[in-house]
Amino acid sequence: MVAHLVRLKLTLLRNGFKRSPWQLVGVILGGLYAVGVLALLIAGMFFLSYTEPEMARMVVVLGGSAAFLGWALIPMMATGVDMTLDPARFVTFAVPMRQLLLGLAIGGLVGIPGVVTLVAALGHAAAWWQHPAALVAAVLCAGIATLTCVVLSRVTTSASTTLASSRRFKDLSGVIGIIPLVLLGPITIGITEGFRSSQDFLPSLTEGLAWSPLGAVWAVPGDLALGNWGAAAGRLLIAVAFLAVMAWLWKLSLARALVTPPYNAVSRKAGGKLGWFSRMPGTPAGAVAARALIYWFKDPRYGASLVSIPLIPVAVFFGLSQAGDFTFMLWLGPMIAFLLSFGISADIAYDNTAFALHVTTGVSGRADRIGRVVACAVIALPATVLLTVLPFVFIGEWHLLAPVSGVALGILLTGLGLSSVVSARYTYNVPLPGESPFKTPPGSTARMMLVQLGGLGVLGLLALPEIVLALIGVFTGEALWGWLALVVGVVLGAVLLVVGIVLGGRWYDSRTPELLQAVAKNK
């Protein structure tokens, strides 16, 4: 049965390659990236062997503890990542618990993350090649650490099986998960400043982690290299006990997940209220706009964009605080317009099979394009105007408001028009409705990058006239150029928006069956 589960994982991966050549391309690119990272890591471990053992031990303990946290938290933050062997899929099969546990554990190593973790864990032994006892212990601890990583991820996966069936849990976890990613810069700056202000912080943190389940297994080789045999034996016991406890918890949570069916809470919301449908005109375009706005406010795949709007200024502010010059904050408006306007370029792909509603009701391409543009503009236009004007309130430089506003409005209008064309012509796999916005569907990475990078490049070219005029106004100080940038941005952007809606509508009408077939395949 264990071998059968491993073969099942391999078969699913192989069939995925046959289903989509883009998945094969994505795996090859991911594999090449992983090989490069591993080469750098092993080289770093080798050079680290020439430093003091205390330094090598500190680096290994901190890096290994971070790896444990990643394997434990990522399944919670990104539900749906590599769920080909999801425990919930085995509810109807009478698989013996011991064999299921072992099969799922080995299956967790099949794939780029598992292989990278195993090789990286073994590669850290390069830091101890000058100490034979530590080298042997490092290889042994690498196996314990890799198995612990897999078990940690499976504990969180099986423990969250019931929670993940709740739509509210999925929505909140998907939206909240974007916060640390957007604020990664400020978080990194804060940690760096903390390290600089306290040189004793890292050694004390290492000692604390070395006696914790997160870092105990990684500290054993370093203790042997330093001659601390008693401490090494104690930490090895902690590591083995931690693995045993996690395996026991995994067994309990998996048993519960296999016998407790998932459920969804019953909605108690009173009926009779149409929400956005009562606020939009009773036309096809109005109906499309209302439905799209419901997506924007209730679908976590769109909610991630809404959450990032107030976080991006915070990230930019902390980034500029290191240089002490906050002038770049004046260009927040164009930056937000650039990001939000292209946000509807995958609208039809996000609809998935719900796009059949547009097909069966005979919504015209022009009405569909207008509705989606209006829905995005309801959010993007106020956000762009607010983040264009607000920095001037604090920084001043009001003479730059006209050129900056011209660039922001021009990019917003042009981007909406370009997105109307792209979403009707190019589709790619996206996370399914109800899934985490972090999930990368098989075979989508390469095509998604080509479409998005190409679209953003075209957007920059189309908005080049107002950008050039604005830059001339900024560098020359002549107000006339700034006002010309504002006029050109609004007028040219409006023209390109209309052209995009018309052209996108024509492509939509001519490709409606192909669009439905394309989005229906992503299931």
N, C-alpha and C positions, 0 to 999 in steps of 0.2 A: 504493500500500500504506500509506503514511503517513496519508493522508486516511482510508483504511478503518479504521485502528486508532483514529484520533480519533473517527470516527463510531461505532465499536463502544463506546467509552467513553461517549459521549453517549447511545447507545441503551440501554445498561445502566442509566444514571442515570434516563432517562425511563421505562423499564419498571419500575424500582423505585418510582417515584412512583405508577404505575398499580396496582402490586401492593398497596401499603399507603398509605392516606391519612395514617397516622401518620408515615410517612417524609417525606411532603411537609410536614407540620406541623413535624417536626424540622428539616428543611432551612430552612424559612422562619424558624424561631426562631434557628437557627444563623446564617443570613444576616443577620438583624437584629442579632444580637450582634456579628457580624464588622463590620458597617457602623458600629456604635457604637464599637468598638475602633479601627477605622481613622480615624474622625473625630477621636477623641481624639489618636491618634498624629500625624496630619497637623497638627492644631492645635498640638500640642506642638512639632513640628518648626518650624512657622512662628514661634512665640514664641521658640524656641531661636535663631532667626536674629538676634535682637536682643541676644544675649549675645556674649561673646568667642568668636572662632573656635576657640580651643583647647578651650573647654567644649563647643561643638557637636560638634567632632570626637571628643572623648572619649565623649560619649553615643552618637553614631552607631556608633563602632567597637565599643563594648561591646555595644550592642543587636544589631548585625549579627552579631557573633561568636556571641552566644547563639542567634540564629536558625539559623546554620549547624550548631551543635551539636544543636539540636532536630531539624532535618531529618535529621541523620546518625544520631542515637541512637534516636529514637522507633520507626522500623521494627524495630530490634533488641529494644527493650523491649516492644513491643506488636505481635507478629507477627500478621498478619491484618488490619491496618488498611488499608482501601482497597486490597484486593488484586484488584480487578476486572481489572487487567492484570498479574497475577502472571506473571513469566517462565516459571514451571513450566507454565503453561497452554498455552504455544506450543511445547512439546517436539515434538509430532506434526505441526507445520506447518512447511513449508520456506520460512520468511520470510527474505529476505536480511538479513544482519546490520545493514548500514547503515540500511536502512529500518526495521528493528525498533527499533534504538536511537533513531532520530529520532521514530518514532511513540510509543514509550514515554515519551520525554522530554516531548513535547508533551501526551500524555495525562496526565502527572503534574500539569500545570497545570489540568486540567479538574476542577473541584471547589472547595469553599470554601477548603481550605488553600492550594492553588496560586494562586487568584485573590487571596486575602488577602496572600500573600507578594509577589506581583507589584505590587499596588497599594501595599503598605507600602514596598517597595523604591523605587518611583517617588516615593512621598510624602516620602521622606527628602530629596529634592531641595529641598523647601520650606525646609530649614535653610540653603540656600546661594543664595537668590534675590537677595541683595545682591551676589553675586560671580559675574558672568556665566560666566567660565571654569569655576568650580567647579560651577555649575548644569548646564552642558552635560556635564561629566564625571560628575556624579551620575546623570543620565539614562542615560548609557552604562554606568556601573558597575551601575546597577539591573538592566539586562538580563543582565549577566555574573553578578551575584549570584543572581538568580532561577534562571537556568539551572544554576548551581553547586548551589543547594539541591536542585533536582530530581535532578541527577546523583548527589549525595551520597546521597540517599535510595534511589535505584535501585542504587547500588553496594552498600549494606548489605543491600538486599532480595535482589539476585541472589547476593551472596556468602553469604547465610545460607539459600539455598534448600535446600541439602543438609543443613545443620544443623537447619533447621526441620522436616525430615521425621523427626527423632529425637524420640520422645515424651519422653525425659528432658530434652532441650534445651528443649522447649516448657514442660514443667512447671517447670523451674528458672527460666527467663527470666520466666515469668508470675508466679511467687511472689516472686522477688527484686525484680521491678519495683515492687512495692508499697512497698518499704522507703523509697526516697527520697520517695515521696508522703506517707507517714505522718510522716516526719521532716522535712517541708518547713519547719515552724515552727522547730525547733532549728537547722536548717541556715541558715535566713534570719537568725536571731538571731546565730549565730556569724559569718556574713559581715558583718552590720551592725556587730558589735563590733570585727571586724577593721578595717573601714573607719574607725571612730571612733578606734581606737588608732593608726592610721597614716594621716595625711592625704596622704602621698606615695604611698600604695599604688595608688590609682586611676590617677594619671598614669603611673606606671611600668608598671602592668598594660596600659594603653592603648598605650604605646610598644612593649611586647613583642608584643601582639596585632597591632599595625599592620605589623610585619615578619613576621608568620606568615600562613599561608594562610587562617586564619579571619578576620582583620581587615584584610588588605591592601587588598582591593577597597573596603572601607568608608572607608579612610583617604585615598584618592586625592583626593576633593573637598576635604577639609579641608586637605590639603597644598597644593593649588592656592590655596585662600583665604589661606593663610599665606605664599604665595610660594615654597614649597619645590618647585620644578618637578622637580628631579632626583630627590628622594625619591618624588614622585608617579609619575614614569615607572618607577622601580624597583619600586614596589609594584603598579603596573598589570601589569608583566611577571610578577610573582609570582602575581597573581590569574589571569591568562590561562594561565600554566603549570600552576597548580593545577587549573584546569578541564580542561585537556588531559590531565593525568595521571589525574584522576578518570574522565574519559570513556574513556581507554585501559584503566584497571582495570575499569571497568564492562563494556567489551567483552570482556575476558578472562574475568571471572566469569560473564557472561551466556552466553558460548560454552561454558563448562564446565557451567553449569547445564542447558543445552539438550541436552547429549550425555551427561551423567552422571545416570542415573536415581536418584531418591531411594530411600533404604533405611531400614529399621528394624533396629536391633540385635536379635539373637535372645536371648531371655531364657534365662539359665542357672539360674534359681531352681528348686530341687528341688520336686517335686510332693508331694502327700499331706498338706499342711497347709491347713486350712480357714480359718485366721485368725479373723476376727471371727465367722464362722459357727459355729465351735466354742465360742465364748464366750457366744453368745446362745441363748435357749431355742429348741427346735425347733418353733416356732409361726409362723404367718404374720407376726405382728407382730415376732417375733424375727428372721425372715429379712429383713424390710424394714429393721429397725434395723441389722443386720450390713451389708447392702449400702450403706445410707446412711453408715455409719461408714467404709467403704472410700472413699467419695467424699470425706469430710471429710479424710482423711489422704493421699489420692493424687491427687485432682483439684485442679489449680491454682486453679480458680474458687472452691473452698472453702478451699484452702490460704492464699489471700490473707487471709481472715478470721483464720485461726490465727496467721499471721505478725504481724498487726496487734495481737494481744492484748498481747504484751510491749512493743510499740512505743508504744502509746497512752499508758501511764504516763510513758514517757520524754518524749513530746511535751508532755504536760500539765505535767510537772515543769519543763521548760525555759520553758514559757509563763508559769508562775507565778513562776519565779525573777526575772523582771523586776519583779514587784510586791513580792517578798519575803514574800508570805503564801502558805503552802502548805496552808491549811485546806481548800481545794477538793479537795485530793487525797483527802480522806475520802470523797468521792462517786464515786470511781473504780468501785466495785462496781456501783452503779446504772447508771453509764454503760456499762459492759461488758455488763451484763444487757440493757440497752435495745438495744444493737447486735446481740448474738448471738441474742437470743430471736426477733427478726424476721428472722433470717438464713435461715430455712427457708420464708419466704413464697413463694419461687420454686422450691421443690424439684422440683415436677412439671415445670416448664419446663426445669430443668437436666437432668432425665432424658432429655429429647428422645424419640427413638423407642424408647429402652429402657423407657419407660413401658408399652409393649405387653406386657412381661412381667407387669406387675400386672393388665392387662386379661385376657390369655389364661389366666392361672392362677386368676382369680376371687378375688383378694385383696379382702376387704371394705374399705369405706371406713374403718371404725373401726380395723381392724388396720393399715391403711396410715398413718393419722394417728398412732396410738400408736407405731409403729415409727420414724417420722421424729422424733417428739418425744423418744423415748428416745435416739436417736443424737445429737441436738443437746444434750440434757441431760448426756450423758456428758462433753461438753467444756465446755458453758456453766456447769453447776452448780459444778464445782471452780474454774473461772476466776473466777466471780462471788464465791464464798466467799473465795477467796484474796485477790482484790483489794479485797474489803470489809474484811477483818481486817488485812491487811498494813500499810496506811497508819497505822492506830492504833498499831502497834508502834513506829513511828518518830516520830509526831506526838503521840501521847497522846490526850487528850480521850475517854477510854473511856466516858464517860457518853453519848456520841452513837452508840455502837455499835448499840444496840437500834433506834433509829429508822432509821439508815442501812441496817441489815440488813433491816428490814421493807420499806423501799422497794426494795432490791435484789432480794429474793426475790419480792416482789409483782410487780415489773416482769418478772422472768424467767418466772414461772409464767403471768402474764397474756399476755405476749408469745408464749409457745409456744402457748397456746390460740388467740390471735388469728391467728397464722401458720397454724395448722391449718385455719382457715376461709378465709383469704385465698388460700392456695395451691390450694384446691379450687374456688374461685369465680372468681378473676381470674388470668389468665396473660398474659404478654407475652414478646416475643422476648428471649433471653439469648444470650451467647456459646455456640457449639456445643461439644460435648465435644472436648477436645484443642486448643481455640482459646485465645487469650490472654484472661485475665479483664478486660483493658482494652478489648477490642473492643466497640464499640457497634453491634449489628445494625441493619440498615435498618428504619426505622419503629417503633423501640422507645422512643425517648427520651421522647416526651411521655407515652405510656401508662405507662411505667415510673415516671416522676416522679409522676404522679397516684396510682398504686397505692401507691407507697412513702410518699409524703408523707401521703396519706390514712390509710394503715395506721398510720403512726407517730403521727399526730394522735389517732386512735381509741385507740391504746395509752396515750397520755398521759391521755386522759379516763378510761379504765377503771382506771388506776392512781392516779387522783386522790385517793381516800379515804385510802390509806396515805401519800401524799405530803403531804396537808394535815395529817394527824395528826403526821407526822414534823416538819414545819416548826413546828407549834405547840409540840412538845416541845423543839425546838432554841431557839426564841426565848423560851420561858417558863422553860426549865431544869427543868421538872417531869418526873421520870423516868416517871410514869404514862403520859404521852402517847407517849413513846418505846416503851414496852412494848405499848401499844394499837396503835401503828403496826406493830409486829412481828407481833402476832397477826392483825390485819386483813389485812396483806400476805400472810401465809401462807395464811390461811383463804380470803379472797376470791380470791387468786390460784389456789388449788387448785380452787375452784368454777368459776372462769372457764376454767381449763384443761380440766376435764371437759366443760363446756358447749361449748367450742371443738372438742374432739375429737368429741363427739357430733354437733354441727351440721355440722362440716366433713366428718365421715364420711357424713352423709346427703346433702350436696351432692355429695360424691365419687361415691356410688352412683348418684345420679340424673343426673350429668353425665359419667360415665366416657367414653362415645363422643365427646362434645364435647371433653373434655380431651385425648384421644388425637389427635383431629383438629387441635386447636390447636397442640400441641407438634410434631406431624409436619410442619406447614407451615414451621416454622423450620429450614430445611435449607440 
